[in-house]
Amino acid sequence: MGQGGKLILINGTPYAWELTYEHSYQMKSWPFKDFSTIPAYSSVSIYVEWVGDIFEDVNDDSGDATYTLSGTSYSFQIQARWRFLQVQLQTMATVGNAQGSTIGLGWKHNGIVPFILSGSEGGFSSSNPPSAWMQSNIARLGPHPLRHLCIPGSHDSGMYRLTGGTAFSNTSNTITQTFSIGDQLNRGVRYFDCRPVLSGRQYVSGHYSDLAHPLGWQGGNGEFFVDIVSQINNFTNSNKELIIFNLSHDRNTSAGRDYKAFNQEEWDDLFKLLTGINHLYVASNPDTVDLTLLPLGEFIGNGEAAVVVIIQPDDNTVTLGDYANLGFYTYAQLDAYNSYSNTEHNDEMSRDQLQKMREVRTDPDAQWFLLSWTLTLNAASAVTGVPTILELAQKAAASLYTDVYSACTPATYPNILYLDAWQSSDPTALAMAINDTVNEL
């Protein structure tokens, strides 16, 4: 029995894709003749399987399928080599990928790999976008307010490693990411959920929950904020992008077991540390601005990076004070609808999130919407470590490509694709496809 899996093709262009060449050798499943036309602004799922026969040289397994964009000379070829899929851009280029170059898609046995192509003549985007994907597409994206755009985000962003924590926290129930914030930036993440914890006089990102008596607060620490500042600055030195940091769920874990929210002095000390971030964006009316109404070009159209820091203090008496004029804002100024599904079941999460999106995002000017494409451990899983948060995240990541794009319309689409376990730039390509689609239809 050969290895099989699904290739998801997302056509975010205004052209139908026409199959103009197909050939395979020793492939158990290479059914591209059944997909001779892939309509504009659509997606399809194609099952691919290698032969896996012990009497055959499996290294010879191969397949090729060429698609031409209808009415144009643009074409690309999907290629299968032993346990690997790739796309060669034959007569076209995309942002960050030259004509004739090859984009590796990888392979996941019994899983999903996507190939995404969007945009139109003069501005195609695809899988494998550049690190500075916003700046590279500024002509297309710059005129649009944030409320009209889709950007990638990460949940519990600073939790790719465990640097401390309580007795019942471990990597299975606390770690949410596979890469540092710097590496997430390079993969296209632009919205970060960072949860500050004061631990031993140091500010760290945390992932904590109050489990009530007798367990009380449980959780762990991740990246140190001093390192996060350094990673942001290293990135913006060469990438002139908009970066949004949302700070919430603040806790002081150094003063008893009740883990109180930060007081004003503790927030001020964190603000002071964060002023070390280069390119903090200061709006012309920082106290009252609704940041979602500003066009992307307002932030980075001058060729400079922009970093926005949003705070949600658990103590509602905390204020920004003078920091309101230094690039710090309240959550009300970048108000995203954010309601996670609280389930381990992918189908339930998908139905819940897409229904909420339809209810909230009734038109492009409706409230900013965070699509929480995340699964949550139940109590038993948190104790046993089976499954882990990262394992659940892989299930959610696969359905992102089968469920989300097809649910988008010019009126209804997410503003933030919010994920655990960032591993590739594929969600960034999906966000760009959503932008290309909703702004073209």
C-alpha positions, 0 to 999 in steps of 0.5 A, a space after each residue: 500500500 503506497 503513501 497517500 494524502 491530499 493536495 489542496 489547490 486554491 485558485 485565488 485568481 480571476 482565471 480558470 485553470 485549464 489542464 494542458 498536460 498530464 502524465 504519471 509513472 507508477 502513481 497509484 493515484 494521480 487523478 488530474 484528468 478529473 480536474 481538467 478545469 479549476 474555476 476562478 476563486 475556487 479550491 479543490 482537493 485531489 487525492 495523490 498516492 504513490 505506488 509503494 509496491 515492493 517489486 517496483 523501484 519507488 524512486 521512479 514514482 512520478 507525476 506531472 500536471 500542467 495548468 494554464 491560466 485561461 486566456 493567458 500564456 501563464 502556466 505552472 506544473 505540479 510535480 510529484 517525485 518520490 514522497 514530495 510535491 512541488 510546483 514549477 512556475 513555467 511561464 509566470 512569476 509570483 511575488 518572491 518567486 521567479 519565473 522558472 523557479 520551483 516551490 517545494 510543497 513537501 508531503 504529509 502521509 494521510 495529511 494535506 499540503 496546499 498550493 495557493 496562487 492568487 492575484 492577476 497579471 502584474 501581481 501574482 502571489 503564491 505559496 512561499 511568499 517573501 518574509 516582507 510580504 506586506 511591503 512586497 504587495 504594498 501597491 495592492 494592499 496599501 490603499 486598504 484599511 486594516 478592516 478590509 484586510 486579512 493578516 496571519 496571527 499566532 495564539 499564545 505567541 511566545 510559548 514555543 519553549 518552557 522556561 519555568 512554570 507550575 508543578 502540573 504544567 509541561 510541554 504537552 499542555 502548555 506549549 502552543 508554538 513550534 517557533 520563536 516570535 522571530 521565526 514566526 515573523 519570518 513566516 509571515 505572522 503579523 498579529 501576536 498574542 503575548 501574555 505577560 508574566 512577571 516572574 522573578 523580576 523578569 517579564 516573560 510570556 506566559 500561558 496560565 489558567 486558574 483551575 480553581 481549588 485545589 489546583 489553583 493557577 497552573 501554567 508555564 513561562 515562555 520567551 523573555 520579553 527582552 528577547 522578544 524586543 530584540 527579535 522584533 528589532 532584528 526583523 524590522 532592520 530589513 523588513 519594513 512591515 506592520 507588526 501588531 502585539 496584543 498584550 493580555 492575561 497579565 499575571 504576577 507569579 512572584 507574589 504568592 499563589 493568587 497570581 494577581 494582575 499587574 498593577 500600574 507600576 508593573 505595567 509601567 515597567 513593562 511599557 518602559 522595556 517595550 519602548 526599546 522596540 524600534 519603529 513604534 507607530 504613533 498615530 496623529 490622534 493616538 488617544 482616539 484613533 481607531 487603528 482598524 480604519 487606517 489604511 496599511 499604507 498609513 503605517 508602512 507606505 513610507 517604506 518604514 516598519 511600524 509596530 503597534 502595541 495593544 494592551 488589555 490589562 486585567 486591572 481596569 484601573 490601569 492606564 497608558 499614561 504618557 505611553 499613549 503618545 509613544 506607540 501604545 494603544 488600548 484594545 478598544 482602538 484595535 477591537 477584534 471580535 475574539 471568541 474561541 470554540 473551546 473544543 478538541 473536535 475540529 469539525 465543531 471548531 470549524 462550524 463554530 468559527 465560520 458561523 461567528 464570522 458570518 454573524 459578525 462580518 456582515 460586510 467589509 466595514 463590520 467589526 474586525 474579526 479574529 478567526 480563532 482556528 485553534 483547538 483546546 485541550 479538555 481537562 483529561 487531555 491536559 492531565 494525560 498529555 494525550 493529545 498535546 496542544 501541538 498535535 491538536 494544532 496539526 488537525 486544525 491547520 489541515 482544515 484551514 485550507 479545506 474550510 476557510 477559503 471556500 467560506 469567504 465572500 467579498 462581504 464576509 471574511 476573517 481579518 486575522 487567521 489565528 493559529 497555534 503551531 506555526 510551521 510554514 508560510 502557507 497560512 500567509 499565502 492563504 491570507 494573501 489569497 483572501 485579500 486578492 479574492 475579496 478585493 477583486 470580486 
